[in-house]
Amino acid sequence: MAVEVHTAAPGAPPRPRPPTSPGRWRGSETLAAWLFLLPSLVPFLIFTAGPVVAAGVISLLDWNLFSPPSFVGLHNFARLGPDPTFWSALVNTVYFTFVTVPLTLLVSLALALLLNQGLKRIAVFRSLLLLPYATISVAVAFVWIWLYIPHGGLINSLLGAFGIDGPAWLVSDTWAMPALVAMSVWKSFGFGMVIFLAGLQAIPQQLYEAARVDGASPWRSFRDVTLPLLSPAMFFVVVTSVISSFQVFDQALVMTNGGPGVHTTTLVMYIYQTGFLNYEQGYAAAQSIVLFAFIAVITGMQFLLQRRLVHYDN
């Protein structure tokens, strides 16, 4: 039996190829995305996710680094309840965060608004104001220790010129934590300032012109135009500042070593003291898990509020 073979007629246009399946394209794009994420994903898994899982495991153990660990279940978490130092450190950390973050936000926004007025040599001013943020925290802490010296320090000398007897800042139960807050605000405002300045420069000037045509005052333009369109930048600064403030460590360690008493002992400092000075790795891991959960809850609440308070210009 002869087999009939169909061939295209000479000069006929070629038959179109069947279209590629959309699922195949999506698979290729997904693979490409994972390949691009791989250089940052691998370090994240090794240096961030891995230690979190390890801390969760160690929190269930009694381990002093020198003898084999033994499983104790939730005993380390039960120890947190009657531990007054832990609760003092937690209160100090919350106080530090909820005072430092708003002050840093206000200073950063005020300086960003000032630099956004078209000042000459704005790059020079921006670099100078960003310098504290780029400086190592330990070096900044040593400079501020000198500023806070009770007799002969710059701050008390300035106060003395106005007839005010300045306190012994870093050894005072009342003034030690505010002294750390002031240093931390000065150290960190540059980061928020740069973010806010970028956000301000991205706001279309036509919106301000329309507000002026409608007779809006400068304050109303700031309230109804600047703040809503700056809210994404503000949300980013608030979230990162809160996370950073809850992990405060080096300032308190260098300037006060947690004193006087435990008035400036922060949660991260107490974790360090528990794990590497008292060699109670399991108890320190339990404290770190609580800190992780606390930061996660606060950050989650901020993302929930984002839906109401953050406005994106479409």
Secondary structure, DSSP 8 states (H G I E B T S, - for coil): ---------TT----------HHHHHHHHHHHHHHHHHHHHHHHIIIIIHHHHHHHHHTTEE--SSS--EE-TTHHHHTTTT-HHHHHHHHHHHHHHHHHHHHHHHHHHHHHHHHTTT-TTHHHHHHHHHHHHHS-HHHHHHHHHHHT-TTT-HHHHHHHHTT-----GGG-TTTHHHHHHHHHHHHHHHHHHHHHHHHHHTS-HHHHHHHHHTT--HHHHIIIIIHHHHHHHHHHHHHHHHHHHHT--HHHHHHTTT-STTTT--HHHHHHIIIIIS--HHHHHHHHHHHHHHHHHHHHHHHHHHHHH-----
